[in-house]
Amino acid sequence: MLAAVLTAAVVSWSGEPIWGTNETRYVYLRKAVGFELGEVVDTISANITAIPHEGRQKLLGGYRLYVNGLIAGVGPGRGECDYTPSATASLCTLFDTIDLTKYSLNNKTGLTLAIQGYYEKGLKGVLADFQISFKSGKKLTIPTDATWSAFDATTYHTPYGSIGGNYVAPRENLIARNHPGSWWSSSFEQTPDWLPATPQLMFATSPKSTLPLHIFEESPAYVQVNNSFAFFDFKREVSAAISLSVSEFNGYVEVTLGEELIDGTQYEILYPMRTGNHYRYVWKAGHGGDSRPSEFFIHENALFRYGMMRFCMTADSDGCTTRDALATRPVINQISALVARYPFNKDQGSFTSNSVMLNNIYDLCSNTIRDTSLDTFTDSHTRERLPYEADGYITSLSRFAVQKGFEWQKHSYRHTFENPTWPTEWRQFTPFMAYSIYMESGDTELAELYWDYLLNSTQARCFNKTLGLIDFGNCARTPGTKDIVDWPAVYRDGYVMTNVNTVINSFTVGSLTVLSRLGRALGKDISELESTADQISTTITTKLFNQSSGLFVDGLDGAENHSAWHAQTNVLWHLGLDEGLKQKLPNLDRIRSFLKEKRITGSVYGVYAFLMGLYENLNDDHGQLALDMITQCDTNSWCHMLLAGATATTEAWSIEGTENLSWSHPWATTALTAIKKGVMGLKPLKPGYSEFIIQPQPGNLTSASAVFPQSVQSSPFRISFENNSSFSLTYSSPAGTSGTACLPVKAGSFSMLLDGKVVKSYSKSTYLCTDNIPAGEHVLKLVPQ
């Protein structure tokens, strides 16, 4: 879409891309370098990339880097270009810059570099420059070139079929005797089948704006059930490449990975996975008469929790063909996984309260962000491995709640802007995405570069001035798009889909509202945007509101007689984004009782609008209804996920919601944003939180404490409260900031104290507020008058 207008830094590479022979699909590359006597390493760094197979979905298959025998990097991941054409623009292939200094400590006389790669079609090649600085002041650059050695590992990996789902990658039926040994280590001695690397065509690259992925080795708990069967459990979801070492066995090892056990069993993994993935590999152990251990290392990452191994003497490409008990037990020397994820610091964000359930939900969602974040946000690393706008927006806000920084979110957003998906509302999320970056950091680049795309995505071009609403009967939808309302469809509450859709119109109001704020920051004339949002919101509250039922209807053109849950939640959220819009809303008592009766009717995606609407427009109960919905244990609940044994949030509330359920969908982490913006009440009023508001909505919580990292501020926000006969709030805000505090008021008349002194305050609904609260650590307290 816009790759041509984006300016990428020009990088001059010292070397050239390299590979094995033309027939090589899996390649091992290595180079050993000795240092001059007496030279001591000061720093080592690398710029490294590779052409990732099929570009957009091949997250981690471009390269895997080892330094002095230790795993050091994986990538490069997705770029920031439109992958529909040939995808050769520089923004399609990003390179990582990795600090490798710590890997030099175990070999002070030299450096052994080893890179693993995979190729199927199109361009291929691994490209790297390694820069070494010595304490003497000397510098050394080691580029990829024909002086490297290459080993064709295709006959070891033996690609077969596909791991399944919408994402296509081969299963790897490894053959131990074809593995060269510890080729990544300094002590490895090359054999004649290592050949000079073959230079490849140079390709365009750009520097990655995000951090390199964190990759580390982790071992599971495992049980060798009998001579023929073993089971292992990582105790949580991992995005990883599995490895195994086996001795005293010359047969086949059938390895199955998955997210779920078969009901009623202790060790049997559901296969294939509900997502359609076939994480089953058939590995041939043994080296003939050689007693060396059989070593197995797959290249492709899978997302799983459990693994099981069957040992047998006969097998085909799909698994063991016999399951007879073996006379002797194979020796399992090692099982581990090379886990990959975007860097995560568990000390940056935290939350605890007197509600054990709420604490557990926070931990579930936070762990999901930790374990499922890769080069960009994705729906999941199982079936599709694709970034979707709605998934990504919810995931990104969740990450803002627990981790410092905004670069990962911005990079992910840019990728989706270049590669949009099919739902109308997903496009309408894009102004919210650009706005979230602006409010977290003050960065307006996305809005500047993509302004026309963001404006078109609001669907305002289909505004029917006569009707006062977005009307697709009067204006064609964007080609390839259609309305979604909620997903999976079973969660739509019978929503009547028409060309004049209340959810779509609500989204247009919300997206125009935030786009207007971005336009104002960019100095644009936003009068038409504001006017259109104003007209549509007025019409929503008149033509799309049923005075008799007190509810919003699903739309016009045949939808006037049905009021789905989503019509209420989306109007509440989008028209709650602006004080002027709120004033147009009718009496909400009937909607409140309707939502209380319906509870969480929508999906793990739909619950975002529900909770944001409650916190924005039905907050005179101090967040009680929202808290009840977050912590309840109906089938549609986070509690239900926990009771089902989930270690990451699931794709739907339950298997009844979708039969192809994944157990690793970060779009189900809305609770993190609800805790930050709702329970603890922290929101920015100006970009970068230079001005903020803290308006806790504790419901019946008696205490809570949280730390929320900041993208650009030097220190986090620390907020805690005590909610007993009166309310007290302790906060710590970054230097140079100021804000507003609104504390929930129970029956009676109260004054507000700041650090023990009465301050000027004013009433706002059922809250008592004060402005200009200072930076630093302070205590606000309500006292009876």
Buried (B, 14 or more C-beta within 10 A) or exposed (E): BBBEEBEBEEBEBBBBBBBBEEEBBBBBBBBBEEBEEEBEBBBBBBBBBBBBBBBBBBBBBBBBBBBBBBBBBBBBBBBBBBBEEEBBBBBBBBBBBBEBBEBBEEBEEEBBBBBBBBBBEEBBBBBBBBBBBBEEEEEBEBBBBEEBBBBBBBEBBBBEBBBBBBBBBBBBBBBBBBBBEEBBBBEBEEEEEBBEBBBBEEBEBBBBEBBBBBBEEEEBEBEBEEBBBBBBBBEBBBBBBBBBBBEBBBBBBBBBBBBBBEEEEEBBBBBBBBBBBBBBBBBBBBBEEEEEBBBBBBBBBBBBBBBBBBBBBEBEEBBBEEEEEBEEBBEBEEBBBBBBBBBBEEEBBBBBBEBEBBBBBBBBBBBBBBBBBBBBBBBBBBBBBBBBBBBBBBBBBBBBBBBBBBBBBBBBBBBBBBBBBEBBBBBBBBBBBBBBBBBBBBBBBBBEBBBEBBBBBBBBEBBBEEBBBBBBEBEEBBEEBEBBBBBBEEBBBEBBBBBBBBBBBBBBBBBBBBBBBBBEBEEBEBEEBBEBBBBBBBBBBEBBBBEEEBBBBBBBBEBBEBBBBBBBBBBBBBBBBBEEBBEBBBEBEBBBEBBEEBBBBBBBBBBBBBBBBBBBBBBBBBBBBBBBBBBBEEEBBBBBBBEBEBBBBBBBBBBEBBEBBBBBBBBBBBBBBBBBBBBBBBBBEEBBBBBBBBBBBBBEBEBBBBBBBBBBBEBBBBBBBBBEEBBBBBBBBBEEBBBBBBBBBEEEEBBBBBEEEEBEBEEEEBBBBBBEBEBEEBEBBBEEE
